[in-house]
Amino acid sequence: MAATALVIGGSGPTGPHVVEGMRQRGYRVSVLSRGVHVFPFADDVERIVGDPHFEEPLAQALGERTFDVVIATYGRLKVTSRLLAGRTGHFIAVGGCAAYRGFTDPDDVWPMGQLSPVPETAPLCGPGDHPFGGKIVAAEQVLFEHHSDATLFRYPYVYGPRQIAPREWSLVRRVRDGRRAVVVMHGGLSLLSHHYAENAAHAILLAVDKRDTAAGKAYNCADDEQVTQRQLIEIGARALGVEMEVLSIPDVESAQGALIQYQPHHYLADTSLIKADLGYRDLVSSVEAITRTVQWYRDNPLEYGGEYEQRRKDVFDYEAEDRLIDLCRAFEQAVGEVQLRPRHENYTQHPYAHPKEHSVGRDERGR
């Protein structure tokens, strides 16, 4: 009889890749979700409707069933890990990088903002830190209390088709609406680790393949190469066949709604552990992944003002954006008009000595 796998979630960005990967490995796959979003899985994939956020409806949906592998990508980890204790050979869980101290609230650490890169040994949220991060840490503790050999993946922002808050849509909609200028913060040079959905699913499947190595461990996840926001816009614009002017605004709270993604500090995940342990490497490069994602939203546009669009802070207030753009251009012009003193007459492009001919020193002549 084929081994069994339960995938909790499954309709989001990573789920279909995980389900298909388990099928290719010979597992008989069941997908549990609330049934809100329907994905056309293969006919041999069992659909179970249940809410993984609450113990009673989840228990009712699963009954007394057991599974060889459980992959929990959705729901409350406290609930799913507790209910399935003793009912699976390997529990694989997806958490988030918000567990790290300073990720959600940079003021929780000193100096402000996380140092880069952030390894799995970095401090986790504790009492007095941001409460959201504290909840994630508490869920991780419950996971390992009930499944000491579990594997935990700390996802950053996952991108790709069917993302519930797609950053790429902010660019795609502007291009659709004829916009050819976009505002960023800090020059668009902030770095926030992202993970393409197909790559993220690949990481999970590596833990299935190397269960003993992955048992009892937590892994950071992220694409091998990360892009700045400016690079994201450049890649996306080329994928859409347009050119976008990028203008930078300061970090002012009232203007955050004009940004494709509010990102005040860096977060770069150290992924050396998953590479060393499981041999992780991206299946899809960052440039190709962003291109695919942008073109998917071009071909599958979101509903203007709909649920998914509302999940983003982006308000698409083009009149206000035009005022910001005018201010940026005026500021750039004013800065260009400031004349600085000329450099010192002995200034050289290279601070080190660059002699034009060899001169023999005293010691070399032996005197």
N, C-alpha and C positions, 0 to 999 in steps of 0.2 A: 504494500500500500504506500502511496506517495506521502511524503512528509507534508505537514500542514503549516500554513502561515496565516496569521491575522495581521492585516494592515489597518491600523486605526487612522482614519483620514483617507486620502487616496484620490480626491478629486481636484486637489490644488496643483501647484506647479510641479512638485516632486513626485506625487503619488503615482501617476500613471507609469513613470519610469521605474519606480520601485516594484510595482505590481508586475510589470512585464519582465523585469529582471528576475523576480522570484519564480515566475512561470517558466522562464528559460532554464532555471536551475532545477526544474522538476517538482516544485512545490504546488500543492493544491491550495489556492489562495482565496481567502475570504476578506472582503473589504467592509469595514464598519464605519458608517458616517451617519449624520443626521438626515441625510437624504435631501438636503436643500439644493445641492449642486450635483447634477447627474453627469457622469462621464461614461462614454460608450466602451466599457471594458469588454474583453472577450467573453463569450458565452459561458466558458468554464469557470469564470470568476464569480464566487458567491457574493451577493449583496446582502448585508445585514444593516438594518436601520436601528440606530440607537444613539443616545446622546452621551458621548464620553466625558462630558463635564460633570455629570452627577451619577452617583453610585447606583441609585435605584433603577433608573432606566437602562443603564449599562448592564447591570446584573440581569435584568429582565431580557435584554436582547441576546446575551451570551449564554444564559442558563448555566449549566455545569460543564460546558465544553472546555477542552484543553487544546493547546497548539504547540507544535514544535518550536516555532519562532513567533514572537509578537513584535511588530514594528509600530511604535506609537508616535505618529507624526502630528497628532492633533488631540485636542481635549485637555483635561487637567491631569497632569502627570501623577499627582497625588492620588487621584481616583483610579486611574487605569493601572498603575503599578500595584496599588494595594489590592484591588479586586482580583488581579491576575496572579497574585503571589501563589507559588506552588502549582501553577497551571500551564507553565511554559518552560521549555528547556533553555531559551535564550530571549531575554527581553532587551530590545533595542529601542532607545528613546531619543527623541529630538527635543532639545532645550534651546536656550538662546544665550548669546553673548552678553545680554543685559545682566547676567549673573555676576559679571565682573564689576568690581567696585570702580566707580567713576564713569561707567559707560553711559548710563541714563542721566546722571547728574555729575558733570565734571568737577563741581565744587566739593564732592566727597573725597577727593584725593588732592595731594600736594606734591609737586606743582600742579596747578589746575589742568585737568585732562590727563588721559592715560599715557604712559610712556609706551613707545612702540619698539618692537612688536609685543603683543600681549600673549604670554604663554599660558598653558593650563595651570601653572603654579601661581599665577597672579592672584592677589587678594580678591576674595569674593565679597559680595555685599553682606553686611552684618547689621546689628542694631544701630540705629541712627543714620544709616544710609538710605538711599532711595527705596521706598517700600515695594515698588514693582520688582526691582532686582532682588530684594529680600524674599519675595514670594517664590521666585525662580529657584533660589538657593535652597529654600525649604523643601520645594518639590524634588530637587535633586537628592536631598538627604533621605526623603521618604523612598525614593526609587532604590537607592543602594541598601537601605534597611531591609526592604522586602526582596531585593534581587541583588545579592552581593556580587554576582558575576554579570550584571547588566553592562551594556555599552551605551554611553551617552555621547551624543553629538551636539555641540554648542554651535548652532547655526548663526551666521550674521544675517543681513538682509539677503533673502533669496529672490532672484529675479527670473523672469521667463513668462511664457503664456500662462494665463489664469491667475496671476498674482492678485491678491485682494487689494493691494495699494500700489499699483505699478508706477514706478518712478518714470519709466520710459514714456508713459502716456502723456505726462506733462509736456514733453518735447513734441511728441506726435501731434497732439491736439493743436499746439501753437502753429506747427507747420501747416496743418489742415486749415487753420484759420487765417493763413497768410502772413503770419508773423515771421520776421527774419532777424529779430534781435531778442536776446534773452538775458536776464539779469542773474548773477551769481553772487556769492559772498566770498570774501577773502580771495578774490581773483579766480575762484573756481578751482583752487589748488588743494582743497581738503581731500583727505583720503579716508574712505570708510570701506572696510572689507565687505565684499559682496560674493555671492556664490550662485552660479547659474544652476537652474533646477536639475538639469541632466547630470551635472557634475556632483551636486549634492546627493542625488540618488545613488550615484556611483560610489560615494563614500560609504553610505549605508550598506550597500551590497558587498563591499569589501569586508565589512564586519561579519556578514553572513558567511563569507568564504573563509575567513580567518578568525573563527569564533574564539578559539582558545587564546589567541594573542590579544584580542580586543576585550576579553572578559574583564569586568571590573574597572574599566578605564573610561575617562572622559576625553573627548577629542575636540579641538578647535577645527572648524571647517571654513574654507574660503577658496576662491579661485587662486591658481598659482600666481597670476599677475593681476594687480589691481590698477584701476585707472582713476585719475582725478575727475572731478565733475566737468572741468573744461574738456578733458579728453573724451568723456562720455558724450558730451554735446557734439564734439567734432565727429566721433564715430557715428552717432545717430543721424546727424545732418547728412553725412555722406551716404548713409544707407537710404535716406529719403530723397537724395538727389538735390539737396539745397545747400546753401551756405548760410551760417548763422553768425551774427555779430554777438560777441559775448562781452558784457559790461559788468563791472563789479560794484557792489554796494557794501556799506559797512553793516555790522551785525546790529541792526535795529529791530526790535521786536515787532513793531507795527508793519514792517516791510517783509516779514518772513513768508507771508502768503503769496509773494511774487516769485518765490524760489522753487525750482524744480525739486529740490530736496534740502531741507534745513539741516546743516551739518556744521556745528560750531567748532568741533574738535576732531582730531584724527582718531580712528580706531583701526589698527592693523593687527589682525590675528596672526599669531605665530603658528604655522601649520607644520612645523618640522616633525612633531610627534606622529601625526597620522601618516606622514610620508615614510618615516623610518619604520613604524610598526606594520602598516598595512600596504605600503607601496603606492599610496595615493598619488595620482597625477591627473590633471584635467583631461577629460575626454574632448572638451570643446574649449578653444582658446577664448579669452575674454573679448577680443575684438569681434570674433565670429559670433559669440554668444549674444553680445549687445546688438549686433547687426540683425541676427535672427529675431530677437525680442522686439526691437523697434519695428521691423517689417511685419511681425505678427500683429502688433497693435494697429499698424497702418491698415492691414487687411481685415482686422476684427476690432473696429473702433468701439470704445466704451460709449455708453449713453451719457450725453451731456447732462450734468447735474444728477446722475444716477448714483446708486449705492456705492459702487467701486470708486467713482471719482470723488465722492464726498469723503471717503476715507483719507484722502490726502489733504495736507494743509494748503495746497495750491488752490487759490480761489479764482484764477483766470480773470482777474480784473485788469483788462488791457488798458483802460484809461489811466489807472493809477500806475501801471507799468510804464506807460509812455512818459509820465511825469518823472519817474525814476530814471528812465533812460536819458531823458533830456538833462537831468541833473548830473548824471555820470559823464555825459559828453562835455558839459560845461566845465565840470571839475577837471577833467583830463586836459581841456584846453587851457584852463587857468594854471594848472601845474606846469604845463609846457612853457608858459610865459615867464615862469620864475627863472631868473638867471643866477647861477651859482658862480662863485669865484673860480677863475681858471685853476687847473691843477698846478702843483709846484713845478717849476721849470725843470727839476731833476726827476720828475715822475717818469717811471718806466712801466710798461705793461707787465714786465716780469720782475718781481722783487728780488730774485736771486741773481747772482753775478753771471754774466754771459760774456766772458772775454773773447776777443776776436782772434788772439794769437796766444800760443802757449808761452808762459813765462816761467823759467826755472827758479824754484825757491832756493833759499840758502841751504836747507837740509838736503835737497836733492843733489847739490853740487859737492856735498860732503864737507863743507866748510862752516 
